[in-house]
Amino acid sequence: MRSIWNGAISFGLVSIPIKLVNATESRSVSFRQIHTEDGGRIRYRKVCELDGEEVSQAEIGKAYEDADGTMIPITDEDLASLPLPTAKTIEIVAFVPASEIDPLQMDAAYYLSANGVPAAKPYTLLREALKRSDKVAVAKYALRGRERLGMLRVVDDVIAMHGLLWPDEIRAPEGVAPETPVSVREAELDLADALMATLGDVDISTLHDDYREAVEEMIAAKAEGGEAVAPPEPAEEGGGRVIDLMAALENSVRAAKEARGEAGVAGVTELKPREAAARTPKETEAKKSTARTAAKKTAAPARKSTAKTATGGKAASKSPATKSTAKKSAAKGTAAKKTAGKAEKAEKAEKGEKTAEKKTTAKKTTPRKRSA
C-alpha cells in the first residue's frame, strides 16, 4: 500500500519512524457530467475573475477571505514558519480507556507501518504495551495543512490511528430530541427487547451495499446495449401515518423470526388482562345497564306470580288445594325477589323499599284467605 505521510511516533524519549497508510477506500460509483445533446464531457476551467484568463496550477496561490471580502495572501513560507512541533511527528499526549472516546469524534482511519528495520523493535514495544494496558493512545499530528487529533489502538498486529474531531467541532444535540412528552409502557419495552433478541448478532463482513450493486448491474446492462434494469415496485410509504406501536412491534418480531427460520416458534408474549378496577366508565355503565335489564326480566315473573296468588286467595275459601297452590306461588315470588335483589347491588336501597311495600300489601290480603 502506498504511504501518504512519513514521520515518527513520539513515545516519551522514544522515536518510532513510521509511514501513514490509508486504512479505508471508497467503493462508490462516480459519474461524470456530460452535455445531454451530444454526450460531450463538461469540464471546469480555473479563470481569473479580473482578466477572464485561464490560470495554470503553478500560478494559483492561497488567500484568506476576510469578513468584508478582502483577500489576505498566505504563502507556503508563512505556513512553514509557524511553530508546529507535530509537523512530522505523531505526539502521544495520554493513554485512556477506549470508552472515554466519543464515537462522534471518529474520523478517517489509517495504518501505521514501521519505516525500516530499526523501527521494528520500538514499534513492537508500543504495540504490546497498548495490548497489555487495554487502553488507547491520544495523540496530536499535522496533516494536509492543519493540526489534528488522533487515537492509536491495536488492530491484529498493527497499530492503527483514527483521526478525531476536536471537542469544539462536535455540535450539541439541541432541538433534536422529541419535544412532546411521551411515556413508554413496560409491555412495549418488553416487545422491543424481544425484537432486539430475535435480530441477534450479525457478522459485519456479510453486509454489503445493495444500491451500489444495483447501479453496477444497470451500467453493465446498458453497456451491452440492453435496457436498464426494471425498477422495483415502490414500497408502501409509512411516513406521516399513525400506527399501532404494539402491533408494529409484534409483527416485527414475527417477521424477524421467520427470516431467521424460526417461523414455527414465532409466538408473541400475550399481554396481561386489565383488572376490573381499571375498566373504563363506559364499560362499567354498560354492565350496570345489562344487570338492570336482567333484574327487570327476573322480577316480571315474580310480580305475575304474586298477582296470581292474590287472585287465588278469593277462591281459596272454596278449596284448600287452591290455598296450598297460592302459598307455593307466593314462595316462588319471594325467591324471585331475592334473586332480583342480588342482581341489583347498585340500587339496593331503592329495591329494598319496594320489597317492603309488597310485603305489607301481602299481609293485608292474607285475612281474606279464610275457609268457608
C-alpha positions as a Markdown table, in Angstrom:
| # | Residue | x | y | z |
|---|---|---|---|---|
| 1 | Met | 0.0 | 0.0 | 0.0 |
| 2 | Arg | 1.2 | 3.5 | -0.8 |
| 3 | Ser | 2.1 | 5.8 | 2.1 |
| 4 | Ile | 0.6 | 9.3 | 2.2 |
| 5 | Trp | 2.7 | 10.7 | 5.0 |
| 6 | Asn | 6.1 | 9.9 | 6.6 |
| 7 | Gly | 7.1 | 10.8 | 10.1 |
| 8 | Ala | 7.6 | 9.4 | 13.6 |
| 9 | Ile | 5.7 | 8.5 | 16.7 |
| 10 | Ser | 7.0 | 10.4 | 19.7 |
| 11 | Phe | 6.6 | 8.0 | 22.7 |
| 12 | Gly | 8.3 | 9.9 | 25.5 |
| 13 | Leu | 12.0 | 9.9 | 24.6 |
| 14 | Val | 11.4 | 7.0 | 22.1 |
| 15 | Ser | 11.0 | 7.9 | 18.5 |
| 16 | Ile | 9.5 | 5.4 | 16.1 |
| 17 | Pro | 9.8 | 6.1 | 12.4 |
| 18 | Ile | 6.5 | 5.2 | 10.6 |
| 19 | Lys | 4.7 | 5.5 | 7.4 |
| 20 | Leu | 1.0 | 6.5 | 7.3 |
| 21 | Val | -1.3 | 4.4 | 5.0 |
| 22 | Asn | -5.0 | 4.8 | 4.3 |
| 23 | Ala | -7.0 | 2.0 | 6.1 |
| 24 | Thr | -10.1 | 2.6 | 4.1 |
| 25 | Glu | -11.1 | 3.1 | 0.4 |
| 26 | Ser | -14.2 | 4.4 | -1.3 |
| 27 | Arg | -16.2 | 1.9 | -3.4 |
| 28 | Ser | -18.9 | 4.3 | -4.5 |
| 29 | Val | -19.7 | 4.6 | -8.3 |
| 30 | Ser | -18.7 | 8.0 | -9.6 |
| 31 | Phe | -20.3 | 9.8 | -12.6 |
| 32 | Arg | -19.1 | 12.5 | -15.0 |
| 33 | Gln | -21.1 | 15.5 | -16.2 |
| 34 | Ile | -22.0 | 15.5 | -19.9 |
| 35 | His | -23.8 | 17.6 | -22.4 |
| 36 | Thr | -27.2 | 15.9 | -22.9 |
| 37 | Glu | -27.5 | 16.8 | -26.5 |
| 38 | Asp | -24.2 | 15.3 | -27.8 |
| 39 | Gly | -22.7 | 13.5 | -24.8 |
| 40 | Gly | -19.6 | 15.7 | -24.6 |
| 41 | Arg | -17.8 | 16.0 | -21.3 |
| 42 | Ile | -18.4 | 19.1 | -19.2 |
| 43 | Arg | -15.1 | 20.5 | -17.9 |
| 44 | Tyr | -14.3 | 23.3 | -15.5 |
| 45 | Arg | -11.5 | 25.8 | -16.1 |
| 46 | Lys | -9.9 | 28.0 | -13.5 |
| 47 | Val | -10.3 | 31.5 | -14.7 |
| 48 | Cys | -9.3 | 34.8 | -13.0 |
| 49 | Glu | -12.3 | 36.9 | -12.4 |
| 50 | Leu | -10.4 | 40.1 | -13.1 |
| 51 | Asp | -9.0 | 39.5 | -16.5 |
| 52 | Gly | -11.0 | 36.5 | -17.6 |
| 53 | Glu | -7.9 | 34.5 | -18.5 |
| 54 | Glu | -7.4 | 30.8 | -17.7 |
| 55 | Val | -4.8 | 30.3 | -14.9 |
| 56 | Ser | -2.5 | 27.3 | -14.6 |
| 57 | Gln | -1.9 | 25.4 | -11.3 |
| 58 | Ala | 1.6 | 27.0 | -10.9 |
| 59 | Glu | 0.0 | 30.4 | -10.9 |
| 60 | Ile | -2.5 | 29.7 | -8.1 |
| 61 | Gly | -1.8 | 30.6 | -4.5 |
| 62 | Lys | -3.7 | 30.8 | -1.2 |
| 63 | Ala | -5.5 | 33.6 | 0.5 |
| 64 | Tyr | -7.8 | 34.1 | 3.5 |
| 65 | Glu | -11.1 | 36.0 | 2.8 |
| 66 | Asp | -11.9 | 38.5 | 5.5 |
| 67 | Ala | -15.4 | 39.2 | 6.6 |
| 68 | Asp | -15.6 | 42.3 | 4.4 |
| 69 | Gly | -14.4 | 40.3 | 1.3 |
| 70 | Thr | -10.8 | 41.4 | 1.5 |
| 71 | Met | -8.3 | 38.7 | 0.4 |
| 72 | Ile | -5.2 | 38.3 | 2.6 |
| 73 | Pro | -2.5 | 36.3 | 0.7 |
| 74 | Ile | -0.9 | 33.4 | 2.6 |
| 75 | Thr | 2.3 | 31.8 | 1.2 |
| 76 | Asp | 3.8 | 28.4 | 1.8 |
| 77 | Glu | 6.7 | 30.1 | 3.6 |
| 78 | Asp | 4.3 | 31.8 | 6.0 |
| 79 | Leu | 2.8 | 28.4 | 7.0 |
| 80 | Ala | 6.2 | 26.7 | 7.2 |
| 81 | Ser | 7.5 | 29.3 | 9.7 |
| 82 | Leu | 4.7 | 28.5 | 12.2 |
| 83 | Pro | 5.9 | 26.8 | 15.4 |
| 84 | Leu | 4.2 | 23.4 | 14.8 |
| 85 | Pro | 6.0 | 20.6 | 16.7 |
| 86 | Thr | 3.7 | 17.9 | 15.2 |
| 87 | Ala | 4.6 | 18.8 | 11.6 |
| 88 | Lys | 6.3 | 15.5 | 11.1 |
| 89 | Thr | 5.6 | 13.8 | 14.4 |
| 90 | Ile | 2.6 | 11.9 | 15.9 |
| 91 | Glu | 3.0 | 13.1 | 19.5 |
| 92 | Ile | 1.3 | 10.9 | 22.1 |
| 93 | Val | -0.1 | 13.0 | 24.9 |
| 94 | Ala | -2.1 | 10.5 | 27.0 |
| 95 | Phe | -3.3 | 6.9 | 27.4 |
| 96 | Val | -7.0 | 6.5 | 28.2 |
| 97 | Pro | -9.7 | 3.7 | 28.2 |
| 98 | Ala | -11.3 | 3.4 | 24.8 |
| 99 | Ser | -14.7 | 4.1 | 26.4 |
| 100 | Glu | -13.7 | 7.7 | 27.1 |
| 101 | Ile | -13.5 | 8.4 | 23.3 |
| 102 | Asp | -16.9 | 9.6 | 22.0 |
| 103 | Pro | -17.7 | 7.8 | 18.7 |
| 104 | Leu | -19.0 | 11.1 | 17.4 |
| 105 | Gln | -15.3 | 12.2 | 17.2 |
| 106 | Met | -14.2 | 9.4 | 14.9 |
| 107 | Asp | -13.0 | 10.5 | 11.5 |
| 108 | Ala | -10.6 | 8.9 | 8.9 |
| 109 | Ala | -8.7 | 5.7 | 9.8 |
| 110 | Tyr | -5.0 | 4.9 | 9.0 |
| 111 | Tyr | -2.5 | 2.1 | 9.5 |
| 112 | Leu | 0.9 | 3.0 | 10.9 |
| 113 | Ser | 3.7 | 0.9 | 9.3 |
| 114 | Ala | 7.2 | 0.7 | 10.8 |
| 115 | Asn | 9.6 | 2.6 | 8.5 |
| 116 | Gly | 12.7 | 0.5 | 8.3 |
| 117 | Val | 14.4 | -2.3 | 10.3 |
| 118 | Pro | 15.5 | -0.1 | 13.2 |
| 119 | Ala | 11.8 | 0.9 | 13.8 |
| 120 | Ala | 10.6 | -2.7 | 14.3 |
| 121 | Lys | 11.7 | -3.0 | 18.0 |
| 122 | Pro | 10.2 | 0.2 | 19.4 |
| 123 | Tyr | 7.1 | -0.3 | 17.2 |
| 124 | Thr | 6.5 | -3.8 | 18.7 |
| 125 | Leu | 7.1 | -2.4 | 22.2 |
| 126 | Leu | 4.4 | 0.3 | 21.8 |
| 127 | Arg | 2.0 | -2.3 | 20.3 |
| 128 | Glu | 2.4 | -4.8 | 23.1 |
| 129 | Ala | 2.2 | -2.0 | 25.8 |
| 130 | Leu | -1.2 | -0.9 | 24.3 |
| 131 | Lys | -2.4 | -4.6 | 24.3 |
| 132 | Arg | -1.5 | -5.2 | 27.9 |
| 133 | Ser | -2.9 | -1.9 | 29.2 |
| 134 | Asp | -6.1 | -2.3 | 27.3 |
| 135 | Lys | -6.0 | 1.4 | 26.6 |
| 136 | Val | -5.7 | 3.7 | 23.6 |
| 137 | Ala | -3.2 | 6.5 | 23.0 |
| 138 | Val | -4.4 | 10.0 | 22.3 |
| 139 | Ala | -2.0 | 11.9 | 20.0 |
| 140 | Lys | -1.6 | 15.1 | 18.0 |
| 141 | Tyr | -0.3 | 15.2 | 14.5 |
| 142 | Ala | -0.3 | 17.6 | 11.5 |
| 143 | Leu | -1.7 | 16.5 | 8.1 |
| 144 | Arg | -2.8 | 18.5 | 5.0 |
| 145 | Gly | -2.0 | 21.9 | 6.4 |
| 146 | Arg | -3.6 | 21.6 | 9.8 |
| 147 | Glu | -3.0 | 20.0 | 13.2 |
| 148 | Arg | -5.3 | 17.1 | 14.1 |
| 149 | Leu | -6.2 | 14.9 | 17.0 |
| 150 | Gly | -5.8 | 11.1 | 16.8 |
| 151 | Met | -6.3 | 7.9 | 18.6 |
| 152 | Leu | -3.9 | 5.0 | 18.4 |
| 153 | Arg | -5.1 | 1.4 | 19.0 |
| 154 | Val | -4.1 | -2.1 | 18.1 |
| 155 | Val | -5.8 | -4.0 | 15.2 |
| 156 | Asp | -4.5 | -7.5 | 14.9 |
| 157 | Asp | -0.7 | -7.0 | 14.9 |
| 158 | Val | -0.8 | -3.4 | 13.5 |
| 159 | Ile | -1.1 | 0.0 | 15.2 |
| 160 | Ala | -4.0 | 1.9 | 13.7 |
| 161 | Met | -4.7 | 5.5 | 14.1 |
| 162 | His | -8.2 | 7.1 | 13.9 |
| 163 | Gly | -8.4 | 10.8 | 13.2 |
| 164 | Leu | -10.6 | 12.6 | 15.8 |
| 165 | Leu | -12.5 | 15.8 | 15.6 |
| 166 | Trp | -11.6 | 18.4 | 18.2 |
| 167 | Pro | -14.2 | 18.6 | 21.0 |
| 168 | Asp | -15.3 | 22.1 | 19.9 |
| 169 | Glu | -16.2 | 20.6 | 16.4 |
| 170 | Ile | -18.9 | 18.4 | 17.9 |
| 171 | Arg | -22.3 | 20.1 | 17.9 |
| 172 | Ala | -24.6 | 19.8 | 20.9 |
| 173 | Pro | -27.9 | 18.0 | 20.0 |
| 174 | Glu | -30.1 | 20.9 | 20.8 |
| 175 | Gly | -33.7 | 20.7 | 19.4 |
| 176 | Val | -33.2 | 17.2 | 18.1 |
| 177 | Ala | -35.0 | 15.1 | 20.7 |
| 178 | Pro | -38.8 | 15.0 | 20.6 |
| 179 | Glu | -40.3 | 18.0 | 22.3 |
| 180 | Thr | -43.6 | 16.3 | 23.1 |
| 181 | Pro | -43.5 | 14.3 | 26.4 |
| 182 | Val | -44.0 | 10.6 | 25.6 |
| 183 | Ser | -44.5 | 7.7 | 28.1 |
| 184 | Val | -43.5 | 4.2 | 27.1 |
| 185 | Arg | -45.2 | 1.2 | 28.7 |
| 186 | Glu | -43.4 | -1.8 | 30.1 |
| 187 | Ala | -45.2 | -4.1 | 27.6 |
| 188 | Glu | -43.8 | -2.0 | 24.7 |
| 189 | Leu | -40.3 | -2.2 | 26.2 |
| 190 | Asp | -40.7 | -6.0 | 26.5 |
| 191 | Leu | -41.6 | -6.3 | 22.9 |
| 192 | Ala | -38.7 | -4.1 | 21.8 |
| 193 | Asp | -36.3 | -6.3 | 23.9 |
| 194 | Ala | -37.8 | -9.4 | 22.2 |
| 195 | Leu | -37.2 | -7.8 | 18.8 |
| 196 | Met | -33.6 | -7.0 | 19.6 |
| 197 | Ala | -33.0 | -10.5 | 20.9 |
| 198 | Thr | -34.6 | -12.0 | 17.8 |
| 199 | Leu | -32.5 | -9.9 | 15.4 |
| 200 | Gly | -29.4 | -11.0 | 17.4 |
| 201 | Asp | -25.8 | -10.5 | 16.3 |
| 202 | Val | -24.5 | -10.1 | 12.8 |
| 203 | Asp | -21.2 | -10.7 | 11.0 |
| 204 | Ile | -20.3 | -7.3 | 9.7 |
| 205 | Ser | -18.3 | -8.9 | 6.9 |
| 206 | Thr | -21.5 | -10.4 | 5.4 |
| 207 | Leu | -23.2 | -6.9 | 4.9 |
| 208 | His | -22.8 | -5.3 | 1.5 |
| 209 | Asp | -24.0 | -2.2 | -0.5 |
| 210 | Asp | -27.2 | -3.3 | -2.3 |
| 211 | Tyr | -27.6 | 0.1 | -4.0 |
| 212 | Arg | -24.0 | 0.0 | -5.5 |
| 213 | Glu | -24.6 | -3.5 | -6.8 |
| 214 | Ala | -27.8 | -2.4 | -8.5 |
| 215 | Val | -26.0 | 0.6 | -10.1 |
| 216 | Glu | -23.2 | -1.6 | -11.4 |
| 217 | Glu | -25.8 | -4.1 | -12.9 |
| 218 | Met | -27.6 | -1.2 | -14.6 |
| 219 | Ile | -24.4 | 0.1 | -16.1 |
| 220 | Ala | -23.3 | -3.3 | -17.3 |
| 221 | Ala | -26.7 | -3.9 | -18.9 |
| 222 | Lys | -26.6 | -0.5 | -20.7 |
| 223 | Ala | -23.0 | -1.1 | -21.8 |
| 224 | Glu | -24.1 | -4.3 | -23.6 |
| 225 | Gly | -26.8 | -2.4 | -25.4 |
| 226 | Gly | -29.6 | -3.7 | -23.4 |
| 227 | Glu | -32.3 | -1.9 | -21.4 |
| 228 | Ala | -31.9 | -0.7 | -17.9 |
| 229 | Val | -33.0 | -3.0 | -15.1 |
| 230 | Ala | -36.7 | -2.6 | -14.4 |
| 231 | Pro | -37.2 | -0.5 | -11.2 |
| 232 | Pro | -38.8 | -2.4 | -8.3 |
| 233 | Glu | -42.3 | -1.5 | -7.2 |
| 234 | Pro | -42.2 | 1.4 | -4.7 |
| 235 | Ala | -42.5 | 0.3 | -1.1 |
| 236 | Glu | -45.5 | 1.5 | 0.8 |
| 237 | Glu | -44.7 | 4.7 | 2.5 |
| 238 | Gly | -45.3 | 4.7 | 6.2 |
| 239 | Gly | -44.3 | 8.3 | 7.0 |
| 240 | Gly | -47.0 | 10.6 | 8.5 |
| 241 | Arg | -49.3 | 7.7 | 9.4 |
| 242 | Val | -50.5 | 7.0 | 13.0 |
| 243 | Ile | -49.5 | 3.4 | 13.6 |
| 244 | Asp | -50.3 | 0.9 | 16.4 |
| 245 | Leu | -46.9 | 0.7 | 18.1 |
| 246 | Met | -47.7 | -2.6 | 19.8 |
| 247 | Ala | -49.0 | -4.3 | 16.6 |
| 248 | Ala | -46.0 | -3.0 | 14.7 |
| 249 | Leu | -43.6 | -4.5 | 17.3 |
| 250 | Glu | -45.4 | -7.8 | 17.3 |
| 251 | Asn | -45.3 | -8.0 | 13.5 |
| 252 | Ser | -41.6 | -7.1 | 13.5 |
| 253 | Val | -40.8 | -9.9 | 16.0 |
| 254 | Arg | -42.8 | -12.4 | 13.8 |
| 255 | Ala | -41.0 | -11.2 | 10.6 |
| 256 | Ala | -37.6 | -11.4 | 12.2 |
| 257 | Lys | -38.2 | -14.9 | 13.5 |
| 258 | Glu | -39.4 | -16.0 | 10.1 |
| 259 | Ala | -36.4 | -14.5 | 8.4 |
| 260 | Arg | -34.1 | -16.5 | 10.8 |
| 261 | Gly | -36.0 | -19.7 | 10.1 |
| 262 | Glu | -38.0 | -19.7 | 13.4 |
| 263 | Ala | -41.4 | -19.4 | 11.9 |
| 264 | Gly | -42.7 | -22.4 | 13.8 |
| 265 | Val | -42.0 | -20.7 | 17.1 |
| 266 | Ala | -42.9 | -17.1 | 16.2 |
| 267 | Gly | -45.0 | -16.7 | 19.3 |
| 268 | Val | -45.6 | -13.3 | 20.9 |
| 269 | Thr | -45.9 | -12.7 | 24.6 |
| 270 | Glu | -49.6 | -12.1 | 25.5 |
| 271 | Leu | -50.4 | -9.0 | 27.5 |
| 272 | Lys | -52.0 | -9.5 | 30.9 |
| 273 | Pro | -55.7 | -8.6 | 31.1 |
| 274 | Arg | -56.5 | -5.4 | 33.0 |
| 275 | Glu | -58.1 | -5.7 | 36.5 |
| 276 | Ala | -61.7 | -4.9 | 37.0 |
| 277 | Ala | -60.8 | -1.7 | 38.7 |
| 278 | Ala | -59.1 | -0.4 | 35.6 |
| 279 | Arg | -62.2 | -0.7 | 33.4 |
| 280 | Thr | -63.4 | 2.4 | 31.7 |
| 281 | Pro | -66.5 | 4.2 | 32.8 |
| 282 | Lys | -68.3 | 3.2 | 29.6 |
| 283 | Glu | -67.7 | -0.5 | 30.3 |
| 284 | Thr | -68.9 | -0.1 | 33.9 |
| 285 | Glu | -72.1 | 1.7 | 32.8 |
| 286 | Ala | -72.8 | -0.9 | 30.1 |
| 287 | Lys | -72.5 | -3.7 | 32.7 |
| 288 | Lys | -74.8 | -1.9 | 35.1 |
| 289 | Ser | -77.4 | -1.5 | 32.3 |
| 290 | Thr | -77.2 | -5.2 | 31.5 |
| 291 | Ala | -77.7 | -6.1 | 35.1 |
| 292 | Arg | -80.8 | -3.8 | 35.4 |
| 293 | Thr | -82.3 | -5.4 | 32.3 |
| 294 | Ala | -81.8 | -8.9 | 33.7 |
| 295 | Ala | -83.3 | -7.9 | 37.0 |
| 296 | Lys | -86.4 | -6.5 | 35.4 |
| 297 | Lys | -86.9 | -9.7 | 33.4 |
| 298 | Thr | -86.5 | -11.8 | 36.6 |
| 299 | Ala | -88.8 | -9.5 | 38.6 |
| 300 | Ala | -91.6 | -9.7 | 36.0 |
| 301 | Pro | -92.4 | -13.3 | 36.5 |
| 302 | Ala | -92.3 | -12.7 | 40.3 |
| 303 | Arg | -94.9 | -9.9 | 40.1 |
| 304 | Lys | -97.1 | -12.2 | 37.9 |
| 305 | Ser | -96.9 | -14.9 | 40.5 |
| 306 | Thr | -97.8 | -12.5 | 43.2 |
| 307 | Ala | -100.8 | -11.4 | 41.2 |
| 308 | Lys | -101.9 | -15.0 | 40.7 |
| 309 | Thr | -101.6 | -15.6 | 44.4 |
| 310 | Ala | -103.8 | -12.6 | 45.3 |
| 311 | Thr | -106.5 | -13.8 | 42.8 |
| 312 | Gly | -106.3 | -17.4 | 44.1 |
| 313 | Gly | -106.9 | -16.0 | 47.6 |
| 314 | Lys | -110.5 | -15.3 | 46.8 |
| 315 | Ala | -111.0 | -18.8 | 45.5 |
| 316 | Ala | -109.2 | -20.4 | 48.4 |
| 317 | Ser | -112.3 | -20.3 | 50.6 |
| 318 | Lys | -113.9 | -22.9 | 48.3 |
| 319 | Ser | -110.8 | -25.2 | 48.0 |
| 320 | Pro | -107.9 | -26.0 | 50.5 |
| 321 | Ala | -105.9 | -27.2 | 47.5 |
| 322 | Thr | -106.1 | -23.8 | 45.9 |
| 323 | Lys | -104.9 | -22.2 | 49.1 |
| 324 | Ser | -101.8 | -24.5 | 49.1 |
| 325 | Thr | -101.1 | -23.6 | 45.5 |
| 326 | Ala | -101.3 | -19.9 | 46.3 |
| 327 | Lys | -98.7 | -20.3 | 49.1 |
| 328 | Lys | -96.3 | -22.1 | 46.8 |
| 329 | Ser | -96.7 | -19.3 | 44.2 |
| 330 | Ala | -96.0 | -16.7 | 46.9 |
| 331 | Ala | -92.9 | -18.6 | 47.9 |
| 332 | Lys | -91.7 | -18.7 | 44.3 |
| 333 | Gly | -92.4 | -15.0 | 44.1 |
| 334 | Thr | -90.3 | -14.3 | 47.2 |
| 335 | Ala | -87.4 | -16.3 | 45.8 |
| 336 | Ala | -87.6 | -14.4 | 42.6 |
| 337 | Lys | -87.5 | -11.1 | 44.5 |
| 338 | Lys | -84.3 | -12.3 | 46.4 |
| 339 | Thr | -82.7 | -13.1 | 43.0 |
| 340 | Ala | -83.6 | -9.7 | 41.6 |
| 341 | Gly | -82.2 | -8.0 | 44.8 |
| 342 | Lys | -78.8 | -9.8 | 44.3 |
| 343 | Ala | -78.5 | -8.6 | 40.7 |
| 344 | Glu | -79.3 | -5.0 | 41.6 |
| 345 | Lys | -76.5 | -4.2 | 44.1 |
| 346 | Ala | -76.1 | -0.7 | 42.9 |
| 347 | Glu | -79.8 | 0.0 | 43.6 |
| 348 | Lys | -80.1 | -2.0 | 46.8 |
| 349 | Ala | -81.8 | 0.7 | 48.9 |
| 350 | Glu | -84.4 | 1.5 | 46.3 |
| 351 | Lys | -85.3 | -2.1 | 45.7 |
| 352 | Gly | -85.4 | -2.7 | 49.5 |
| 353 | Glu | -88.1 | -0.1 | 49.9 |
| 354 | Lys | -90.2 | -1.6 | 47.1 |
| 355 | Thr | -89.9 | -5.1 | 48.5 |
| 356 | Ala | -91.1 | -3.8 | 51.9 |
| 357 | Glu | -94.2 | -2.2 | 50.3 |
| 358 | Lys | -95.0 | -5.5 | 48.5 |
| 359 | Lys | -94.7 | -7.5 | 51.8 |
| 360 | Thr | -97.1 | -5.0 | 53.5 |
| 361 | Thr | -99.6 | -5.5 | 50.7 |
| 362 | Ala | -99.4 | -9.2 | 51.0 |
| 363 | Lys | -100.1 | -9.1 | 54.8 |
| 364 | Lys | -103.2 | -7.0 | 54.2 |
| 365 | Thr | -104.6 | -9.5 | 51.7 |
| 366 | Thr | -103.9 | -12.5 | 53.9 |
| 367 | Pro | -107.0 | -12.3 | 56.3 |
| 368 | Arg | -109.3 | -12.6 | 53.2 |
| 369 | Lys | -107.9 | -16.2 | 52.7 |
| 370 | Arg | -110.4 | -17.8 | 55.1 |
| 371 | Ser | -112.2 | -21.2 | 54.5 |
| 372 | Ala | -116.0 | -21.2 | 54.3 |
